[in-house]
Amino acid sequence: METKKLFKLFSIFAAISAITIGGGYAMIPVIREYVVKRYAIVSDDEFLGAVARAQSIPGAIAVNLSLILGSNIAGVSGAIAALIGVAVPPFTIMVLVGILFGNIVNIPLFSGFLRGVRATITAVLVYLSYQLILNKLKRKKVLISLFVITLLVLILKLPLFWTVLVTTVVVYMIQGDKND
Amino acid sequence: MIEIFLTFLKIGLIAFGGGYGAIGLIQDEVVQIHHWFTQQEFLDFLSIAQMTPGPIGLNASTFIGYKLYGLTGALLATAGFILPSILWVYVLLKTLKLVTRFVDEKRLIEALKGAALVLILVATYRIGSASVIDLSSMFIFICAFLALIFLKKLSPIWIILGGGVAGILLAAF
């Protein structure tokens, strides 16, 4: 019974990961469709709570979500089953693409295609930034500091890793200021 | 080869804002710091990662790992990128109560969102300044942006594929 449950978790997340294109944010509604509606392994409230938590920690949202939901449903082994489910299809696909990629990237038609996709990714990124600013970060002081930090990274080519660590501390401190 | 594992471990450890936040970090490490690939190559990889199924950060990690050291590289990069998630979920589920005794949860969440915004803004500028470079890419960018705003029901894959097809058509003229 236990093995069956774990296999089900694995196969649900593998299916989701194999069919959704467009990255984490695009995957959330699909994952919801599967785990809440089609297979009903979690309630909608539980799902939305898990999404909020998955977004608050670093890492790919789909990966975090698989770990949280898997562990809610079947503990540590559930988390592992769901994680393997999420990771295996993209891994296989990317390795296959890697094998073929060298031969197709030089076709002019394909490079035109990639250029178009890149412009689209930029649109997705601008849209994401806009949503983050609009819905989540309302304090002016925090926003201005974030823009200044971003400019510093871009102009001085600061290493992102350390900048992000410092940013987290700075934003945490700024909010302590009651005169905001 | 251990370097690739450690690099992606580092990326996964602070990739706030999901896969799109990870992109800026991956670019920083792979292009700026280690010079494993040129900006142009990185952008090609990114487009591939975006068009293939699965989380974009995970796809990009696997693909870059593969490009560097074949199957072993792909495994190392993927493992490096995923392991921190396990750590963070563990912290989140098991020790959050302990952590919130010492720090204010609301302020912490705001700070993490701030970190995500910086990551995504940096990625936006770096990818945008190399991708929206002429009239045709500007045209695709604007159409895609409008589609994202007004066609919320439309799956992003159609917008991405549409952008690609438009890229082919505009390149032909």
Contacts between the chains, C-beta under 8 A, distances in Angstrom:
chain1	res1	chain2	res2	distance
A	17	B	53	6.6
A	17	B	54	5.1
A	17	B	55	7.5
A	18	B	53	5.4
A	18	B	54	7.5
A	19	B	53	6.0
A	20	B	53	5.9
A	20	B	54	7.3
A	21	B	50	7.8
A	21	B	51	6.6
A	21	B	52	6.8
A	21	B	53	5.1
A	21	B	54	8.0
A	21	B	155	7.9
A	21	B	156	7.5
A	21	B	157	4.2
A	21	B	160	7.2
A	22	B	50	7.1
A	22	B	56	7.6
A	22	B	155	7.0
A	22	B	156	3.7
A	22	B	157	5.3
A	22	B	160	6.4
A	23	B	18	7.4
A	23	B	19	4.7
A	23	B	20	6.6
A	23	B	50	6.8
A	23	B	55	5.9
A	23	B	56	3.5
A	23	B	57	7.5
A	23	B	156	7.9
A	24	B	18	4.1
A	24	B	19	4.7
A	24	B	20	7.4
A	24	B	55	5.4
A	24	B	56	6.9
A	24	B	57	7.5
A	25	B	18	6.9
A	25	B	20	7.7
A	26	B	155	6.8
A	26	B	156	4.6
A	26	B	157	7.3
A	27	B	55	6.7
A	53	B	92	5.8
A	55	B	17	8.0
A	55	B	18	6.7
A	56	B	92	7.5
A	56	B	109	5.8
A	56	B	112	5.8
A	57	B	16	8.0
A	57	B	85	7.6
A	57	B	88	4.0
A	57	B	89	6.8
A	57	B	91	7.5
A	57	B	92	5.5
A	57	B	112	7.8
A	58	B	12	6.7
A	58	B	13	6.3
A	58	B	14	5.3
A	58	B	15	4.5
A	58	B	16	5.1
A	58	B	21	7.5
A	58	B	84	6.4
A	58	B	85	7.5
A	58	B	88	5.8
A	59	B	12	5.7
A	59	B	15	5.5
A	59	B	18	7.4
A	59	B	22	7.7
A	59	B	57	7.6
A	59	B	81	7.7
A	59	B	82	7.6
A	59	B	84	6.1
A	59	B	85	3.7
A	59	B	88	6.1
A	60	B	15	7.4
A	60	B	18	6.0
A	60	B	19	4.8
A	60	B	22	6.8
A	60	B	55	3.9
A	60	B	56	7.6
A	60	B	57	4.4
A	60	B	58	5.1
A	60	B	81	7.5
A	60	B	85	7.0
A	61	B	18	4.1
A	61	B	19	6.9
A	61	B	55	7.0
A	62	B	19	8.0
A	62	B	54	7.6
A	62	B	55	4.3
A	62	B	58	7.6
A	63	B	55	6.1
A	63	B	58	6.4
A	63	B	82	6.0
A	63	B	85	4.8
A	64	B	85	5.4
A	64	B	88	7.1
A	64	B	89	6.0
A	67	B	85	6.2
A	67	B	86	6.5
A	67	B	89	4.2
A	68	B	89	5.8
A	68	B	92	7.5
A	68	B	93	7.1
A	71	B	89	7.1
A	71	B	93	6.4
A	79	B	86	7.8
A	79	B	89	7.2
A	83	B	82	7.1
A	83	B	86	7.4
A	86	B	54	7.7
A	86	B	55	7.4
A	86	B	58	7.8
A	87	B	58	6.7
A	87	B	78	6.6
A	87	B	82	6.3
A	89	B	53	6.5
A	89	B	54	6.2
A	90	B	52	6.9
A	90	B	53	6.3
A	90	B	54	2.7
A	90	B	55	6.8
A	90	B	58	5.4
A	90	B	59	5.2
A	90	B	62	6.5
A	91	B	58	7.9
A	91	B	62	5.3
A	91	B	74	6.9
A	91	B	78	5.8
A	93	B	52	5.3
A	93	B	53	6.2
A	93	B	54	6.8
A	93	B	59	7.8
A	94	B	48	8.0
A	94	B	49	7.5
A	94	B	52	6.4
A	94	B	54	7.7
A	94	B	59	5.4
A	94	B	62	4.0
A	94	B	63	4.6
A	94	B	66	6.4
A	94	B	74	6.9
A	95	B	62	6.9
A	95	B	66	5.6
A	95	B	71	6.5
A	95	B	74	5.5
A	97	B	48	6.0
A	97	B	52	6.1
A	97	B	63	6.9
A	98	B	63	6.0
A	98	B	66	3.8
A	98	B	67	6.4
A	98	B	74	7.1
A	101	B	48	6.8
A	105	B	44	6.2
A	108	B	171	7.2
A	109	B	168	5.7
A	109	B	171	7.8
A	111	B	171	7.7
A	112	B	167	4.7
A	112	B	168	4.4
A	112	B	170	7.3
A	112	B	171	3.3
A	112	B	172	7.3
A	113	B	164	4.2
A	113	B	165	7.3
A	113	B	167	5.3
A	113	B	168	5.2
A	114	B	43	7.7
A	114	B	44	5.7
A	114	B	47	4.4
A	114	B	48	7.7
A	114	B	164	7.3
A	114	B	167	7.1
A	115	B	131	7.4
A	115	B	137	6.4
A	115	B	167	4.6
A	115	B	171	7.0
A	116	B	137	7.7
A	116	B	140	5.4
A	116	B	163	4.4
A	116	B	164	4.4
A	116	B	165	6.8
A	116	B	166	5.0
A	116	B	167	2.0
A	116	B	168	6.8
A	116	B	170	7.4
A	117	B	47	4.3
A	117	B	50	6.2
A	117	B	51	6.2
A	117	B	160	5.8
A	117	B	163	5.4
A	117	B	164	4.6
A	117	B	167	6.8
A	118	B	43	5.7
A	118	B	46	7.3
A	118	B	47	5.4
A	118	B	127	7.1
A	118	B	130	7.8
A	118	B	131	3.8
A	118	B	137	7.5
A	119	B	131	5.4
A	119	B	132	5.7
A	119	B	137	4.3
A	119	B	138	7.7
A	119	B	140	4.0
A	119	B	141	4.4
A	119	B	144	6.7
A	119	B	163	5.8
A	119	B	167	7.1
A	120	B	140	6.4
A	120	B	141	7.4
A	120	B	144	4.3
A	120	B	159	6.0
A	120	B	160	5.1
A	120	B	162	7.5
A	120	B	163	3.1
A	120	B	164	7.4
A	121	B	46	6.6
A	121	B	47	6.9
A	121	B	50	5.5
A	121	B	127	6.3
A	121	B	131	6.9
A	121	B	160	7.6
A	122	B	124	6.9
A	122	B	127	5.7
A	122	B	128	4.2
A	122	B	131	5.0
A	122	B	132	5.5
A	122	B	141	5.5
A	123	B	141	5.2
A	123	B	142	7.8
A	123	B	144	3.6
A	123	B	145	4.1
A	123	B	147	7.9
A	123	B	148	6.1
A	123	B	159	7.7
A	123	B	163	7.8
A	124	B	20	7.5
A	124	B	144	7.4
A	124	B	148	6.7
A	124	B	156	6.9
A	124	B	159	7.9
A	124	B	160	8.0
A	125	B	20	6.3
A	125	B	120	6.3
A	125	B	123	5.9
A	125	B	124	4.1
A	125	B	127	6.4
A	125	B	128	6.9
A	126	B	124	5.8
A	126	B	128	7.2
A	126	B	145	6.2
A	127	B	145	6.3
A	127	B	148	4.5
A	127	B	149	7.1
A	128	B	17	7.9
A	128	B	20	5.8
A	128	B	120	5.6
A	128	B	124	7.9
A	129	B	117	6.8
A	129	B	120	5.3
A	129	B	121	5.5
A	129	B	124	5.6
A	132	B	17	7.6
A	132	B	113	6.8
A	132	B	116	6.6
A	132	B	117	5.0
A	132	B	120	6.6
A	133	B	117	6.9
A	136	B	113	5.0
A	137	B	110	7.3
A	137	B	113	6.0
A	137	B	114	6.5
A	137	B	117	6.3
A	139	B	110	7.7
A	142	B	110	6.9
A	142	B	114	6.0
A	145	B	114	7.9
A	146	B	114	5.3
A	146	B	117	5.3
A	146	B	118	5.7
A	146	B	121	7.6
A	147	B	121	7.7
A	149	B	118	5.5
A	150	B	117	8.0
A	150	B	118	5.3
A	150	B	121	4.5
A	150	B	122	5.9
A	150	B	125	7.6
A	153	B	118	7.1
A	153	B	122	5.4
A	154	B	122	6.6
A	154	B	125	5.7
A	154	B	126	7.7
A	157	B	32	6.7
A	159	B	28	6.6
A	159	B	32	7.9
A	159	B	33	6.8
A	160	B	24	6.0
A	160	B	25	5.4
A	160	B	28	4.2
A	160	B	119	6.9
A	160	B	122	6.3
A	161	B	10	6.0
A	161	B	11	7.9
A	161	B	14	6.2
A	161	B	25	6.7
A	161	B	28	7.3
A	161	B	29	7.8
A	163	B	118	6.9
A	164	B	14	5.2
A	164	B	16	6.8
A	164	B	25	7.8
A	164	B	115	4.9
A	164	B	118	6.2
A	164	B	119	6.2
A	165	B	14	6.6
A	167	B	111	7.8
A	167	B	114	6.0
A	167	B	115	5.1
A	167	B	118	5.3
A	168	B	111	4.8
A	168	B	112	6.5
A	168	B	114	7.0
A	168	B	115	4.7
A	169	B	111	7.5
A	171	B	110	6.4
A	171	B	111	4.0
A	171	B	114	3.8
A	171	B	115	7.3
A	172	B	103	7.5
A	172	B	107	5.4
A	172	B	108	6.4
A	172	B	110	7.7
A	172	B	111	4.1
A	175	B	107	4.7
A	175	B	110	6.0
A	175	B	111	7.5
A	176	B	107	7.2
